[in-house]
């Protein structure tokens, strides 16, 4: 396996691959072997119960043996993401550290780190979300001991000179410019700013343009950020696969034994209850289809796993390909080119949202889509979504979740994401159990949250003139001239 440079994934990575019931493509090496459909009566997504040990420093180690001869996943969860960027002008630093952590130490330079992991046969990467940063390595089992020592060194003794820091901030700015060359990223930034007036979910994981441009001047602040959040009590190590438990735990205790520090507290940012619909219209320089994002406020995953499971099921049943709305708008009437939903609460520490995204034909108005979506959730709230469709969506999600826990890397990732959202290393198992227990009345209860008063809408069209206001008397996007982004 080849080592990969640290990259940032879309910060909406969820425990479920897609709420729209469309599975993400897997490579031949990643594709799981066929599995029997899960029974909702008794579901255990893991072959063994995770073993948990908390070291005196506060570092948590989770181990889980897995039938993967010669292969082990070694994941390190840092429970700090863009949610923790509470200081004005300082967004994007959790993501920046995803990059800086590959810059080496006094003992092992960045070049030596890269070369060492290549020689060990590691597949090494990282990603950042709103709530966490996850360092992911899959490696041959016989190289695990050496990997543990290398990781312990960089988490305790990360070192980067000011010139190397500036190089990395330049790379992050380049990444941001590339990401924001797409209308999707611009819409994500806009819908977040519309949804959140106080909470740090209001800025993207990669950070605002101004803040990222100022990063080269913030070397000392970056060191403060590292000391605040890269502490043993803020980290969880997941070891999944073929390994010797006692030997591995002893190696971890020895390698991380000198690590000290206490995580800084992040001031709570609580959003006031939204009292009415909000909307923002964007125009985009260049060719693109009209687009719309509709978001409804939802509880956090850690508030209730049962509610989160019901939300995931509702999202799939209403907006997935087999659903009536998708079939009508996309397949039959062909007014919409794409329709999908993202229940962000599946990985959020704090209240988040269910976001519905659609790409429209030029002859379709935004109000048509808003009305169709609102009618669908209103019907579900009244219990009009057939029980058999709810059960089919639930069972599909359940099977898909289990099918995506078929390799050490998949299991380590699922455990880490759930732990980051809920703060419990058993949250993944608990979520699967909650998903298996979802009833039609649970789905109806969640649908009642999605009222116009809790709705935010962002629209985007190509053109040089302001787009028509969403959720009002919207015109067809077809008449708008093409021009610049605003």
Secondary structure, 3 states (H helix, E strand, C coil): CCCCCCCCCCCCCCCCCCCCCCCCCCCCCCCCCCCCCCCCCCCCCCCCCCEEEECCCCCEEEEEECCCCCEEEEEEEECCCHHHCCCCCCCCHHHHHHHHCCCEECCCEHHHHHHHHHHHCCEEEEEECCCCEEEEEEEEHHHHHHHHHHHHHHHHHECCCHHHHHHHHHHHHHHHHHHCCCHHHHHHHHHHHHHCCCCHHHCCCCCCHHHHHHHHHCHHHHHHHHHHHCCHHHEEEEEEECCCHHHHHHHHHHHCCCCCCCCCCCCCCCCCCCCCCEEEEEEEECCCCCEEEEEEEECCCCCCHHHHHHHHHHHHHHHCCCCHHHHHHHHHCCCEEEEEEEEHHHHCCCCEEEEEEEEECCCCEHHHHHHHHHHHHHHHHCCCCCHHHHHHHHHHHHHHHHHCCCCHHHHHHHHHHHHHHHCCCCHHHHHHHHHHCCCHHHHHHHHCCCCHHHEEEEEEEECCCCCCCCCCCCCEHHHCCCECCC
